[in-house]
Amino acid sequence: LVLVLGKDAFLVRGGSRVEFGSAVAQGAATVLRLVSGALLSVFESGQRREIRTTTATIGIRGTGIYVETEARRTYACTCYGEAVLTPIDDPGAAETVRTKRHDQPRYIYGKGMPNMMEAAPVVNHTDVELQMLEALVGRKLPFEIGTY
């Protein structure tokens, strides 16, 4: 499913469940809950957004981001831009991630793990998908495709 709300665009993977929270009636979603599955999103710069999963809260600051949720962990790739990654079970371990191009993907874990976050590989999303989402809202990627 591809969806545009205001100046934000989303690619929801098959079998996923996403709940859109406040302000949807005004053409924007300030809070999203990724209950299951995966979501690729591009957000308008300067607008505060939040993605919640079972193990993480991700504060968005004009970003392209890919998120997958599982029962015990969340995968988050801040494709470009800035996001604040906060483990629900240890908010003190929050990390601000600023990237130009898939520089710092993370796994964010739930209770019982010695480290609440760790580095992860880039998985299951492409620059072409990001380019398509940005084009739907009249923007371009902040990097050239083919130089990854």
C-alpha positions as a Markdown table, in Angstrom:
| # | Residue | x | y | z |
|---|---|---|---|---|
| 1 | Leu | 0.0 | 0.0 | 0.0 |
| 2 | Val | 1.3 | 3.5 | -0.9 |
| 3 | Leu | -0.3 | 6.4 | 0.9 |
| 4 | Val | 0.2 | 10.1 | 0.9 |
| 5 | Leu | -1.0 | 12.3 | 3.8 |
| 6 | Gly | -0.2 | 16.0 | 3.3 |
| 7 | Lys | 3.6 | 16.2 | 2.6 |
| 8 | Asp | 4.4 | 12.8 | 4.0 |
| 9 | Ala | 4.3 | 9.5 | 2.0 |
| 10 | Phe | 4.3 | 5.9 | 3.1 |
| 11 | Leu | 5.0 | 2.5 | 1.7 |
| 12 | Val | 3.3 | -0.2 | 3.9 |
| 13 | Arg | 4.6 | -3.7 | 3.3 |
| 14 | Gly | 2.1 | -6.5 | 2.8 |
| 15 | Gly | 0.9 | -8.1 | 6.0 |
| 16 | Ser | 1.7 | -5.0 | 8.0 |
| 17 | Arg | -0.6 | -3.2 | 10.4 |
| 18 | Val | -0.2 | 0.6 | 10.9 |
| 19 | Glu | -2.4 | 2.8 | 13.1 |
| 20 | Phe | -2.4 | 6.5 | 12.3 |
| 21 | Gly | -3.0 | 8.7 | 15.3 |
| 22 | Ser | -3.7 | 12.4 | 15.8 |
| 23 | Ala | -4.2 | 15.0 | 13.1 |
| 24 | Val | -5.0 | 12.6 | 10.2 |
| 25 | Ala | -8.2 | 14.7 | 9.5 |
| 26 | Gln | -6.0 | 17.7 | 8.8 |
| 27 | Gly | -3.9 | 15.8 | 6.3 |
| 28 | Ala | -1.0 | 14.8 | 8.5 |
| 29 | Ala | -0.2 | 12.0 | 10.9 |
| 30 | Thr | 1.7 | 13.2 | 13.9 |
| 31 | Val | 1.8 | 9.8 | 15.6 |
| 32 | Leu | 2.0 | 6.4 | 13.8 |
| 33 | Arg | 2.0 | 3.0 | 15.5 |
| 34 | Leu | 3.6 | 0.2 | 13.5 |
| 35 | Val | 1.8 | -2.8 | 15.2 |
| 36 | Ser | 3.3 | -5.4 | 12.8 |
| 37 | Gly | 5.3 | -5.6 | 9.6 |
| 38 | Ala | 7.3 | -2.9 | 7.9 |
| 39 | Leu | 6.9 | 0.7 | 6.8 |
| 40 | Leu | 9.0 | 3.0 | 4.6 |
| 41 | Ser | 8.2 | 6.7 | 5.1 |
| 42 | Val | 9.3 | 10.1 | 4.0 |
| 43 | Phe | 8.4 | 13.1 | 6.1 |
| 44 | Glu | 8.2 | 16.8 | 5.5 |
| 45 | Ser | 11.1 | 18.7 | 7.0 |
| 46 | Gly | 10.4 | 20.8 | 10.0 |
| 47 | Gln | 7.4 | 18.8 | 11.1 |
| 48 | Arg | 7.5 | 16.7 | 14.3 |
| 49 | Arg | 6.3 | 13.1 | 13.8 |
| 50 | Glu | 6.6 | 9.9 | 15.9 |
| 51 | Ile | 6.6 | 6.2 | 15.0 |
| 52 | Arg | 5.9 | 3.8 | 17.9 |
| 53 | Thr | 6.5 | 0.1 | 17.9 |
| 54 | Thr | 6.5 | -2.6 | 20.6 |
| 55 | Thr | 10.1 | -1.8 | 21.6 |
| 56 | Ala | 10.8 | 1.7 | 20.4 |
| 57 | Thr | 9.6 | 5.3 | 20.0 |
| 58 | Ile | 11.2 | 7.1 | 17.0 |
| 59 | Gly | 11.0 | 10.9 | 16.9 |
| 60 | Ile | 11.1 | 12.1 | 13.3 |
| 61 | Arg | 12.6 | 15.5 | 12.2 |
| 62 | Gly | 12.1 | 15.6 | 8.4 |
| 63 | Thr | 13.4 | 12.2 | 7.5 |
| 64 | Gly | 13.3 | 9.2 | 5.2 |
| 65 | Ile | 13.0 | 6.1 | 7.5 |
| 66 | Tyr | 12.4 | 2.4 | 7.2 |
| 67 | Val | 11.0 | 0.5 | 10.2 |
| 68 | Glu | 10.3 | -3.2 | 10.7 |
| 69 | Thr | 8.8 | -4.5 | 14.0 |
| 70 | Glu | 9.1 | -7.9 | 15.6 |
| 71 | Ala | 8.0 | -9.1 | 19.0 |
| 72 | Arg | 11.4 | -8.5 | 20.7 |
| 73 | Arg | 13.0 | -5.9 | 18.5 |
| 74 | Thr | 12.6 | -3.0 | 16.0 |
| 75 | Tyr | 14.8 | -2.4 | 13.0 |
| 76 | Ala | 15.1 | 1.3 | 12.2 |
| 77 | Cys | 17.1 | 2.7 | 9.3 |
| 78 | Thr | 17.2 | 6.5 | 9.2 |
| 79 | Cys | 17.8 | 6.6 | 5.5 |
| 80 | Tyr | 18.6 | 10.3 | 5.6 |
| 81 | Gly | 17.8 | 13.1 | 8.0 |
| 82 | Glu | 17.5 | 13.0 | 11.7 |
| 83 | Ala | 15.6 | 10.7 | 14.2 |
| 84 | Val | 15.7 | 10.1 | 17.9 |
| 85 | Leu | 15.6 | 6.4 | 18.6 |
| 86 | Thr | 14.3 | 5.6 | 22.1 |
| 87 | Pro | 14.0 | 2.1 | 23.6 |
| 88 | Ile | 10.7 | 1.9 | 25.4 |
| 89 | Asp | 12.2 | -0.2 | 28.2 |
| 90 | Asp | 15.2 | 2.2 | 28.7 |
| 91 | Pro | 14.5 | 5.8 | 27.6 |
| 92 | Gly | 17.9 | 6.8 | 29.0 |
| 93 | Ala | 19.5 | 4.8 | 26.2 |
| 94 | Ala | 18.0 | 7.1 | 23.5 |
| 95 | Glu | 20.2 | 8.0 | 20.6 |
| 96 | Thr | 19.9 | 10.8 | 18.1 |
| 97 | Val | 20.8 | 9.6 | 14.6 |
| 98 | Arg | 21.8 | 12.0 | 11.8 |
| 99 | Thr | 22.5 | 10.4 | 8.5 |
| 100 | Lys | 23.0 | 11.3 | 4.8 |
| 101 | Arg | 22.4 | 7.8 | 3.4 |
| 102 | His | 21.6 | 4.7 | 5.4 |
| 103 | Asp | 24.6 | 5.4 | 7.6 |
| 104 | Gln | 23.4 | 4.1 | 11.0 |
| 105 | Pro | 20.7 | 1.4 | 10.9 |
| 106 | Arg | 19.9 | 0.1 | 14.4 |
| 107 | Tyr | 18.2 | -2.8 | 16.1 |
| 108 | Ile | 16.2 | -1.5 | 19.2 |
| 109 | Tyr | 15.5 | -4.3 | 21.7 |
| 110 | Gly | 12.9 | -4.8 | 24.4 |
| 111 | Lys | 13.5 | -6.0 | 28.0 |
| 112 | Gly | 16.2 | -8.5 | 28.9 |
| 113 | Met | 18.9 | -7.5 | 26.5 |
| 114 | Pro | 22.3 | -6.3 | 27.7 |
| 115 | Asn | 22.4 | -3.6 | 25.1 |
| 116 | Met | 19.1 | -1.9 | 24.1 |
| 117 | Met | 20.5 | -0.8 | 20.7 |
| 118 | Glu | 23.1 | -2.1 | 18.3 |
| 119 | Ala | 24.3 | -1.5 | 14.8 |
| 120 | Ala | 22.4 | -3.3 | 12.0 |
| 121 | Pro | 22.8 | -3.8 | 8.2 |
| 122 | Val | 20.7 | -2.1 | 5.6 |
| 123 | Val | 17.9 | -4.5 | 4.8 |
| 124 | Asn | 14.6 | -4.7 | 2.9 |
| 125 | His | 14.3 | -1.2 | 1.4 |
| 126 | Thr | 15.8 | 0.6 | -1.6 |
| 127 | Asp | 16.7 | 4.1 | -2.8 |
| 128 | Val | 14.3 | 3.7 | -5.7 |
| 129 | Glu | 11.4 | 3.2 | -3.3 |
| 130 | Leu | 12.5 | 6.3 | -1.4 |
| 131 | Gln | 12.7 | 8.2 | -4.7 |
| 132 | Met | 9.2 | 7.2 | -5.6 |
| 133 | Leu | 7.8 | 8.3 | -2.2 |
| 134 | Glu | 9.6 | 11.7 | -2.4 |
| 135 | Ala | 8.3 | 12.2 | -5.9 |
| 136 | Leu | 4.7 | 11.7 | -4.7 |
| 137 | Val | 5.0 | 14.7 | -2.5 |
| 138 | Gly | 7.0 | 16.8 | -5.0 |
| 139 | Arg | 10.5 | 16.4 | -3.5 |
| 140 | Lys | 13.7 | 14.8 | -4.6 |
| 141 | Leu | 16.2 | 12.6 | -2.7 |
| 142 | Pro | 19.0 | 14.4 | -0.9 |
| 143 | Phe | 21.5 | 12.1 | -2.7 |
| 144 | Glu | 22.1 | 10.6 | -6.1 |
| 145 | Ile | 20.9 | 7.0 | -6.7 |
| 146 | Gly | 23.6 | 4.6 | -7.9 |
| 147 | Thr | 26.4 | 5.9 | -5.6 |
| 148 | Tyr | 25.6 | 3.6 | -2.7 |
